[in-house]
């Protein structure tokens, strides 16, 4: 098959004037090269395309692909992760990972939490702060946790994100509103164990790759999986696979969220425990990072004995089953 590859390259956006933090969600050339090589190893012809701005003129010129492997994050707008899937749907070109509805829904963390509540799944109570005056509506007990409502890669999450006083909450919300120009999600802080659950597949065929526990080391930002902790994970974080009844509970909750939200092919569900040890859904990531050694999904797959080549093949198989395609012999 001829497979196109859509992505937002970090260096491209920084060359346009974005800061390293603004471009934090975008992919490195190393990730793109590793992904292209892994897809090609499964017998396909891979054609790098790039971001939405590179995709559009190619489509206008008549270019088509049997499948597009899409990891494009998009840049502007609350539904930016849905932009490439929307364009590909309009041109009837199948692609990996979730559809526009799921990509837009999961990027907006507050709307995701409302859907999770409707599904009967546990998620921390929250307040959406669109203007600083919304803080007058707060009825949650401290400590709290504040972050931009529509960012990934822990953008906007630092050691000040755990909130212990009204003054700190106001200052943090003012800063995040000004910096990210989007609402702030304020939710009850969960102090317990944190895991991310890797999933491959769609619907009833979805299965858990592993349950990865995040353990912060000395020198890390305490209690919070901050952007700094993620970026410097080799020095600040120890990852280990959860096992036993705790892992079973995490798997069941993550799969219920994944299937309930309608996510496809591969991704992660982030969970954290409250003071009593009860797990809640924090976020759903339908476009997982795929750096072979630096992204959570490949890290947990490796720890579980699943190589990068095998992980990419499993995601590809899920997409091909959905669209009625097959791997070349």
C-alpha positions in Angstrom: 0.0 0.0 0.0 1.0 3.6 -0.5 0.8 5.3 2.9 1.1 9.0 3.4 2.4 10.4 6.6 1.0 13.7 8.1 2.7 15.4 11.0 3.7 18.7 12.5 7.5 19.0 12.7 8.7 20.9 15.7 11.6 22.6 13.9 9.3 23.8 11.1 7.1 25.6 13.6 10.0 27.0 15.5 11.4 28.4 12.3 8.1 30.2 11.9 8.7 32.0 15.2 7.1 29.7 17.8 8.9 29.2 21.1 10.0 25.8 22.3 7.1 25.6 24.7 4.6 26.6 22.0 6.0 23.8 19.7 6.2 21.3 22.5 3.4 19.1 21.2 4.9 18.7 17.7 7.1 15.9 16.6 10.9 15.7 16.1 12.4 14.6 12.8 13.7 11.5 14.7 10.1 10.5 15.5 9.0 10.9 11.8 12.0 9.0 10.5 11.5 6.1 13.0 7.8 5.9 12.2 8.3 6.0 8.4 10.9 3.2 8.8 8.6 1.0 10.9 5.7 1.4 8.5 8.0 0.6 5.5 9.3 -2.5 7.3 5.7 -3.9 7.2 5.9 -3.8 3.4 4.4 -0.5 2.5 5.6 2.5 0.5 5.7 5.5 2.8 5.4 9.1 1.5 6.1 11.9 4.0 3.6 14.7 3.6 4.0 17.1 6.5 1.4 19.3 8.2 -2.0 20.6 7.0 -0.4 23.4 5.0 1.6 20.8 3.0 -1.3 18.4 2.7 -3.8 20.9 1.1 -1.9 21.8 -2.1 -1.0 18.1 -2.6 -4.7 17.2 -2.5 -5.6 20.1 -4.8 -3.0 18.8 -7.3 -4.7 15.4 -7.2 -2.4 13.4 -4.9 -4.1 10.5 -3.2 -2.9 7.7 -0.9 -4.3 4.3 0.1 -4.0 5.3 3.7 -2.6 8.2 5.7 -0.9 7.7 8.9 -1.9 10.9 10.8 -0.1 12.3 13.8 -0.6 16.0 12.9 -1.5 18.0 16.0 -2.5 21.2 14.2 -1.7 24.7 15.5 -4.6 27.1 15.8 -8.1 26.6 17.2 -9.7 24.4 19.8 -10.3 21.6 17.3 -6.8 21.7 15.7 -6.2 18.0 16.1 -9.4 17.4 14.0 -8.2 19.5 11.0 -6.3 16.8 9.1 -8.9 14.1 9.7 -11.7 16.5 8.5 -9.8 17.2 5.3 -9.1 13.5 4.7 -12.7 12.6 5.3 -13.8 15.2 2.8 -11.5 13.6 0.2 -12.5 10.1 1.2 -9.0 9.1 2.1 -8.8 6.6 5.1 -6.4 7.4 7.9 -5.1 6.0 11.2 -6.3 7.0 14.6 -9.5 8.8 15.7 -12.0 10.7 13.6 -12.6 14.5 13.8 -15.3 14.2 16.5 -13.1 12.3 18.9 -10.0 14.4 18.2 -11.9 17.6 18.9 -13.7 16.2 21.9 -10.7 14.9 23.7 -8.6 18.0 23.1 -11.2 20.0 25.1 -10.7 18.4 28.6 -13.8 19.9 30.2 -16.1 18.6 27.5 -14.4 15.2 27.7 -15.1 15.1 31.4 -18.8 15.9 30.8 -19.0 12.9 28.4 -17.2 10.7 30.9 -19.6 11.6 33.6 -22.5 10.8 31.3 -20.9 7.4 30.7 -20.8 6.9 34.5 -17.0 6.9 34.6 -15.1 8.6 37.5 -13.3 11.9 36.7 -12.4 14.7 39.1 -14.9 17.4 39.8 -14.0 20.6 38.0 -14.8 24.2 37.1 -14.1 25.7 33.7 -12.6 29.2 34.1 -13.2 31.2 30.9 -12.7 34.6 32.6 -11.3 35.3 36.0 -14.8 36.2 37.2 -15.7 32.5 36.9 -13.7 31.8 40.1 -16.7 33.2 42.0 -18.5 30.0 41.0 -15.9 27.7 42.6 -17.4 25.2 45.1 -14.4 22.7 45.2 -12.2 22.1 48.2 -8.5 22.6 48.1 -6.0 21.3 46.9 -6.9 21.9 43.3 -5.1 21.5 40.0 -5.1 24.0 37.1 -4.1 23.6 33.5 -5.1 24.9 30.0 -8.2 23.2 28.8 -6.9 22.3 25.4 -3.2 21.5 25.4 -1.1 18.4 25.4 2.4 17.3 26.4 1.7 18.9 29.8 1.9 22.4 28.3 1.1 24.9 31.0 1.6 22.4 33.8 4.4 23.2 36.2 5.2 23.1 39.9 2.6 25.9 40.5 -0.2 23.8 39.0 -1.2 22.3 42.3 -3.2 25.0 44.0 -3.5 25.3 47.8 -5.1 28.8 48.3 -7.5 31.2 46.6 -4.7 33.7 46.0 -2.6 31.1 44.2 -5.6 30.0 42.2 -6.3 33.5 41.0 -2.7 34.2 40.1 -2.3 30.9 38.2 -5.6 31.3 36.3 -4.7 34.9 35.3 -1.3 33.7 34.0 -2.7 30.7 32.1 -5.5 32.7 30.5 -3.1 35.4 29.3 -0.4 32.9 28.1 -2.5 30.3 26.4 -5.5 32.4 25.4 -8.0 29.7 26.2 -10.0 28.6 29.3 -8.4 27.0 32.3 -9.6 23.7 33.7 -9.6 23.7 37.5 -10.2 20.3 39.1 -9.8 18.5 42.3 -6.2 17.5 42.8 -5.7 13.7 43.1 -2.7 12.9 45.2 -2.4 9.2 44.6 -0.7 6.9 42.1 -0.6 8.0 38.4 -0.7 5.7 35.5 -1.1 5.9 31.8 -2.8 3.0 30.0 -1.7 2.2 26.4 -4.4 0.9 24.1 -4.3 -0.6 20.6 -7.5 -1.3 18.6 -11.0 0.0 18.1 -14.3 -0.9 19.9 -14.5 -4.4 21.1 -11.2 -5.2 19.5 -9.4 -2.7 21.6 -6.9 -4.2 24.0 -4.4 -2.9 26.6 -0.8 -2.8 25.8 0.3 -2.1 29.3 -0.4 0.0 32.4 2.6 2.3 33.0 3.1 3.9 36.4 4.8 7.3 36.6 7.2 7.6 39.6 8.8 10.9 40.1 12.4 10.8 41.3 14.5 13.2 43.5 15.0 16.5 41.6 11.7 16.2 39.7 8.8 18.7 40.2 7.0 17.1 43.1 3.6 15.5 42.9 2.8 16.6 39.3 3.8 15.1 35.9 4.9 18.5 34.6 6.2 19.5 31.2 9.7 19.6 32.7 9.3 16.1 34.1 8.1 14.8 30.8 10.8 16.5 28.7 13.6 15.3 31.1 12.0 12.0 31.9 15.3 10.1 31.5 16.6 11.9 34.6 13.5 12.7 36.6 11.1 9.8 36.1 11.1 6.1 36.7 8.5 4.2 34.7 7.4 0.7 35.8 4.6 -1.6 34.7 1.7 -1.9 37.2 0.5 -5.4 38.0 -2.1 -7.3 39.9 -5.6 -6.0 40.9 -4.6 -2.4 40.6 -3.5 -2.9 37.0 -6.7 -4.9 36.3 -8.8 -2.0 37.6 -6.9 0.5 35.5 -7.3 -1.6 32.4 -11.0 -1.9 32.8 -11.5 1.8 33.4 -9.3 2.8 30.5 -11.0 0.5 28.1 -14.4 1.7 29.2 -13.3 5.3 28.6 -11.7 4.5 25.2 -14.7 2.6 23.9 -17.2 5.0 25.3 -15.6 8.0 23.7 -15.2 6.2 20.4 -11.4 6.4 20.0 -9.7 4.2 17.4 -6.5 2.3 16.6 -4.2 3.4 19.4 -3.6 5.9 22.1 -3.5 6.4 25.9 -5.8 7.0 28.8 -4.3 8.8 31.8 -5.6 7.8 35.3 -4.9 8.9 38.8 -5.9 7.8 42.3 -7.8 9.9 44.9 -6.8 9.7 48.6 -8.8 6.5 49.1 -7.0 4.8 46.1 -9.9 5.1 43.7 -8.9 5.6 40.1 -10.3 8.4 38.0 -9.9 9.3 34.3 -7.7 12.4 33.9 -7.4 12.6 30.1 -7.7 10.6 26.9 -5.0 10.9 24.2 -6.2 9.7 20.8 -3.0 10.9 19.0 -0.2 9.3 21.1 3.4 10.4 21.0 5.4 7.8 19.0 9.1 8.6 19.6 10.6 5.1 20.0 12.3 5.8 23.4 10.8 9.1 24.7 7.1 8.7 24.3 4.9 6.9 26.9 3.2 4.4 24.6 6.4 3.0 23.1 8.1 3.1 26.5 5.4 0.9 28.1 5.3 -1.4 25.0 9.0 -1.9 25.3 8.7 -2.7 29.0 5.9 -5.2 28.2 8.1 -6.9 25.6 6.4 -5.4 22.6 9.0 -3.8 20.2 8.4 -0.6 18.3 8.0 -2.4 15.0 5.3 -4.7 16.5 3.5 -1.7 18.1 3.4 0.2 14.8 2.2 -3.0 13.1 -0.6 -3.5 15.6 -1.9 0.1 15.1 -1.6 -0.3 11.4 -3.6 -3.6 11.5 -6.4 -1.9 13.5 -6.7 0.8 10.9 -6.6 -1.6 8.0 -9.3 -3.7 9.5 -11.5 -0.7 9.8 -11.1 0.4 6.2 -11.1 -3.0 4.7 -7.5 -3.0 3.6 -4.7 -5.5 4.2 -1.0 -5.7 4.5 0.9 -6.8 1.4 2.2 -10.4 1.6 
